[in-house]
Amino acid sequence: MYVAGGAGDERTMRENIEAFARWRFLPRVLVDTSARDLSTTILGRRVTMPIGIAPFALQGLLDPDGEVATARAATAAGVFMGLSMGSNRTIEDVAEAATCPLWFQPYVTEDHALMRDLAARAEAAGYAALCVTVDSPVSGRRDGAMREPVELPEGVVWANMPADLQRPGRGKWLTGGDRYGWTDLDRLSAATSLPLVVKGILAPADAILAVEHGARAIVVSNHGGRQLDDSIATLDALPAIVAAVAGQAEVLMDGGIRRGIDVLKALALGAHAVLIGRAAAWGLAAAGQAGVERVLEMLRIELSVAMAIAGVTDVERVDPGLLVAHEVISTSA
Ligand SMILES: Cc1cc2nc3c(=O)[nH]c(=O)nc-3n(C[C@H](O)[C@H](O)[C@H](O)COP(=O)(O)O)c2cc1C
């Protein structure tokens, strides 16, 4: 329930997936794709494919090694990983287990000293970016989680928090706060030299503001449909944000990625890369590090096969003409 659920009637959670089916491929044939390249660069770091692991909290509920297992899997696969502020393993433990690019993900909260301290720890531990999630001033109304509140078993704690906040009960910090604005983001990013990623953008106007406030990358995200039900599906929000950002920052997206063809569609609509949340969580719950590795491998194979059949040689050069809207049933020259 912790992983599977979303906010309200879960329409946005479902729409994130359904939005992919509203696009169909127009594959190109007899293209030599034998040397097709899935690798790319994200914030200057080389990764084997345009897929990273989204920050998601409480991975210790899914596997005893929690975020350390996920980090090992990301390292084995050569992809980047976001570490949630609500993780059960410390910033340092995860850095020690991984050589892949790591992003630390805080929310903007009232305790600026804590924020600065977390950012400094991430920087000292060699993280590649600070990925601030801005879509959670309060937690969304998740009916499932309200019926069955998450309980942390003995030994599973919010490892990066001060001692008095390591167990539930005073969970104000777990999301951000509802009285913070762009200047609070400025204060946080001024305290670190890590590149700033802003996660949880849906409106093009906010994408422009994020760039103006120094974002080097933006993650188009509705938190996997866990925040505001009936928010726009992320794939639907993506093209207008890509247009608004106009190359001034890397635009990534998450939400509903379950297959390699989903990744290819997101790239064709202008995403630089995608992140996976639940897909990785299910892998972790099923088989720990090996499970996450398997999920990443399945996505890699599916993406590679889709590229071969669609005539795509390079994930950095996916022609928008590869897609037609599902409603369009004829094509023109
Ligand atoms: C169980 C769960 C916990 C999450 N926790 C966080 C979190 O701590 N911080 C954050 O920025 N996003 C969090 N997210 C959102 C993910 O980063 C990501 O945006 C979302 O899962 C993408 O959608 P998908 O699950 O369909 O791939 C969480 C998502 C899930 C499913």
The ligand as an ORCA input file, in Angstrom:
! r2SCAN-3c Opt
* xyz 0 1
  C       6.523      5.140     -2.177
  C       6.965      6.421     -2.772
  C       7.685      7.326     -2.007
  C       8.114      8.525     -2.560
  N       8.900      9.374     -1.800
  C       9.396     10.492     -2.380
  C      10.300     11.317     -1.662
  O      10.665     11.050     -0.530
  N      10.761     12.434     -2.282
  C      10.406     12.762     -3.567
  O      10.846     13.791     -4.104
  N       9.558     11.982     -4.272
  C       9.072     10.854     -3.722
  N       8.247     10.047     -4.465
  C       7.968     10.388     -5.870
  C       9.033      9.801     -6.808
  O      10.251     10.491     -6.669
  C       8.604      9.925     -8.285
  O       8.282     11.264     -8.565
  C       7.429      9.031     -8.648
  O       7.493      7.806     -7.957
  C       7.410      8.789    -10.150
  O       6.298      8.061    -10.533
  P       6.287      6.448    -10.746
  O       6.231      5.861     -9.384
  O       5.059      6.213    -11.555
  O       7.561      6.097    -11.477
  C       7.803      8.845     -3.913
  C       7.079      7.930     -4.676
  C       6.656      6.735     -4.129
  C       5.899      5.756     -5.008
*
